[in-house]
Amino acid sequence: MDHEIREEPLSHLSQHALISVAFEVDRVLDLVPRDGGLRGFELRERLLAAPYVKDYDGIVGNRPVDWQLRFDLSTWGLFSARLSGQCVGGVVVAFKTEGLQMLEGRSDLAVVWDLRVSPAARGRRLGSALFAVAEQWAKARGCTQLKVETQNINVAACRFYASRGCELGAIHRFAYPELPEEVQLLWYKNLYRTISTAA
């Protein structure tokens, strides 16, 4: 596939915002507690009788151009994916940002804040290429882990991050009071293998 991944200045966020992040929700991962949660939880995939379209850019304050109003983006990275010179995807990586709770106060953690590929270009492995460049960018800054937030309504994203070697590290059932049907899923990818020195 003839594509180019290019690092962009953060002023390119307005272009990044033009790439649709909307997706069809035709299935969800239901969180089923066992014994009230005492024996853990199970994620069960369920097809929806009435699919719908979800667009996180439609949430007030959530668009890429709004991020600079909430955070200092000077330590963030931005990459675009281009086909025949046209920007059809991108990834934004957050790092060392005061007040960004997703970073857990750690200097060795980076967050894939936003990864998007235009609907017409999906299925061409651009997401994989963008995730790989986010990993390399984080490693270059001494990060030992990369973190990603998804929701139980985005089954394709969950499968994608799992296929990239991410492990589900946390489930927050009540993370979104304004969206009670959505469950927050936090994925982590170790960027450096630790070698066991068992005696």
C-alpha positions as CSV (number, residue, x, y, z in Angstrom):
1,M,0.0,0.0,0.0
2,D,1.3,3.4,-1.0
3,H,0.9,5.6,2.1
4,E,3.0,8.1,4.0
5,I,3.1,8.7,7.7
6,R,4.3,12.3,8.5
7,E,4.9,14.1,11.7
8,E,2.9,17.3,11.8
9,P,3.1,20.6,13.8
10,L,0.3,20.9,16.3
11,S,-1.1,23.7,14.2
12,H,-2.3,20.8,12.0
13,L,-5.0,19.9,14.5
14,S,-7.5,21.8,12.5
15,Q,-6.8,19.5,9.5
16,H,-6.8,16.5,11.8
17,A,-10.3,17.5,13.0
18,L,-11.6,17.3,9.4
19,I,-11.2,13.5,9.5
20,S,-14.4,11.9,10.6
21,V,-14.2,9.9,13.8
22,A,-17.8,8.7,13.6
23,F,-18.5,5.0,13.5
24,E,-21.5,2.7,13.5
25,V,-22.4,1.0,16.7
26,D,-23.9,-2.3,15.7
27,R,-22.7,-4.3,18.8
28,V,-21.6,-3.6,22.3
29,L,-19.6,-5.4,25.0
30,D,-21.9,-5.8,28.0
31,L,-20.1,-5.9,31.3
32,V,-21.5,-8.8,33.3
33,P,-20.5,-8.9,37.0
34,R,-20.1,-12.3,38.6
35,D,-21.4,-12.5,42.1
36,G,-21.8,-8.8,42.3
37,G,-18.3,-8.3,41.0
38,L,-16.6,-10.4,43.7
39,R,-15.7,-13.0,41.1
40,G,-14.8,-10.5,38.5
41,F,-16.5,-9.4,35.3
42,E,-17.1,-10.8,31.9
43,L,-17.4,-8.8,28.7
44,R,-20.1,-10.3,26.4
45,E,-20.5,-9.2,22.9
46,R,-24.2,-8.4,21.9
47,L,-25.6,-7.4,18.6
48,L,-27.9,-4.4,18.6
49,A,-31.3,-4.6,17.1
50,A,-31.1,-0.9,16.1
51,P,-27.6,0.2,15.2
52,Y,-26.7,3.9,15.5
53,V,-23.8,6.3,14.6
54,K,-21.5,7.6,17.4
55,D,-19.5,10.7,16.8
56,Y,-17.3,11.8,19.8
57,D,-16.5,15.1,18.0
58,G,-20.1,16.0,18.5
59,I,-19.6,16.3,22.3
60,V,-19.0,19.9,23.3
61,G,-15.3,20.5,24.1
62,N,-14.2,17.2,22.7
63,R,-13.1,18.3,19.2
64,P,-9.4,18.4,18.4
65,V,-9.5,22.2,18.1
66,D,-10.9,22.4,21.7
67,W,-8.0,20.4,23.3
68,Q,-5.8,23.5,23.5
69,L,-8.4,25.2,25.7
70,R,-8.0,22.5,28.3
71,F,-4.4,21.4,28.1
72,D,-0.9,22.6,27.3
73,L,-0.2,20.6,24.1
74,S,3.5,21.6,23.8
75,T,4.7,18.1,24.7
76,W,2.2,16.2,22.5
77,G,2.9,14.5,19.2
78,L,0.8,14.6,16.0
79,F,1.2,12.4,12.9
80,S,-0.9,12.2,9.7
81,A,-1.5,9.3,7.4
82,R,-1.6,10.3,3.7
83,L,-2.7,8.5,0.6
84,S,-1.7,10.1,-2.7
85,G,-0.9,13.2,-0.7
86,Q,-4.3,13.5,0.9
87,C,-4.6,13.4,4.7
88,V,-6.9,10.5,5.5
89,G,-5.9,9.6,9.1
90,G,-3.9,10.7,12.1
91,V,-2.8,10.0,15.6
92,V,-2.3,12.3,18.6
93,V,-0.1,11.2,21.5
94,A,-0.2,13.0,24.9
95,F,2.8,13.1,27.2
96,K,3.9,14.9,30.3
97,T,0.8,17.2,30.5
98,E,-0.2,19.0,33.8
99,G,-3.8,18.2,34.7
100,L,-4.2,15.3,32.3
101,Q,-5.5,12.5,34.6
102,M,-5.1,9.8,31.9
103,L,-1.3,10.2,32.4
104,E,-1.7,9.1,36.0
105,G,1.0,11.6,37.1
106,R,3.6,9.4,35.4
107,S,6.5,10.6,33.2
108,D,7.0,7.1,31.7
109,L,3.5,6.9,30.2
110,A,2.1,8.2,27.0
111,V,-1.5,8.2,25.9
112,V,-2.9,7.6,22.4
113,W,-5.3,10.5,22.8
114,D,-6.9,10.3,19.4
115,L,-6.5,7.9,16.5
116,R,-8.7,8.3,13.5
117,V,-8.9,7.1,9.9
118,S,-11.5,8.5,7.4
119,P,-14.3,6.0,6.6
120,A,-13.2,5.6,3.0
121,A,-9.7,4.7,4.0
122,R,-10.5,2.3,6.8
123,G,-9.5,-1.4,6.4
124,R,-6.2,-0.4,4.7
125,R,-3.9,-0.9,7.8
126,L,-3.4,2.8,8.3
127,G,-4.5,2.5,11.9
128,S,-1.8,-0.1,12.5
129,A,0.8,2.2,10.9
130,L,-0.3,5.2,13.0
131,F,-0.3,3.1,16.2
132,A,3.2,1.9,15.4
133,V,4.5,5.4,15.0
134,A,2.9,6.4,18.3
135,E,4.8,3.5,20.0
136,Q,8.1,4.7,18.5
137,W,7.4,8.3,19.5
138,A,6.6,7.3,23.1
139,K,9.7,5.0,23.3
140,A,11.9,7.9,22.1
141,R,10.7,9.8,25.1
142,G,11.6,7.1,27.5
143,C,8.0,5.8,28.0
144,T,7.6,2.2,29.3
145,Q,3.9,2.0,28.5
146,L,1.4,3.4,26.1
147,K,-2.2,3.8,27.2
148,V,-5.5,4.0,25.2
149,E,-9.1,4.7,26.2
150,T,-12.0,3.0,24.5
151,Q,-15.6,2.4,25.3
152,N,-17.6,-0.8,25.3
153,I,-19.7,0.5,22.4
154,N,-16.6,0.5,20.1
155,V,-16.0,-3.2,19.7
156,A,-13.8,-2.7,16.6
157,A,-11.5,-0.4,18.5
158,C,-11.2,-2.9,21.4
159,R,-10.3,-5.7,18.9
160,F,-7.8,-3.4,17.1
161,Y,-5.9,-2.4,20.3
162,A,-5.9,-6.0,21.5
163,S,-4.5,-7.1,18.2
164,R,-1.7,-4.5,18.6
165,G,-0.6,-6.2,21.9
166,C,-2.5,-4.0,24.3
167,E,-3.9,-5.5,27.5
168,L,-7.1,-4.5,29.2
169,G,-5.9,-2.9,32.4
170,A,-9.0,-1.2,33.9
171,I,-12.8,-1.2,33.5
172,H,-14.7,1.9,34.8
173,R,-18.4,1.2,34.8
174,F,-19.4,4.7,36.0
175,A,-16.8,6.8,34.2
176,Y,-19.3,8.7,32.1
177,P,-22.3,9.9,34.3
178,E,-23.7,11.7,31.2
179,L,-23.5,8.5,29.2
180,P,-24.6,5.7,31.6
181,E,-24.8,3.1,28.8
182,E,-21.0,3.5,28.1
183,V,-18.3,1.7,30.0
184,Q,-14.7,3.0,29.9
185,L,-12.0,0.5,29.0
186,L,-8.4,1.3,29.5
187,W,-5.8,-0.6,27.5
188,Y,-2.0,-0.6,28.2
189,K,0.9,-1.7,26.0
190,N,4.3,-2.4,27.5
191,L,6.9,-0.8,25.3
192,Y,9.9,-2.7,26.7
193,R,10.0,-6.3,27.5
194,T,11.2,-7.2,31.0
195,I,13.5,-10.2,31.1
196,S,12.8,-12.5,34.1
197,T,15.9,-13.4,36.0
198,A,14.4,-16.2,38.1
199,A,17.0,-18.0,40.2
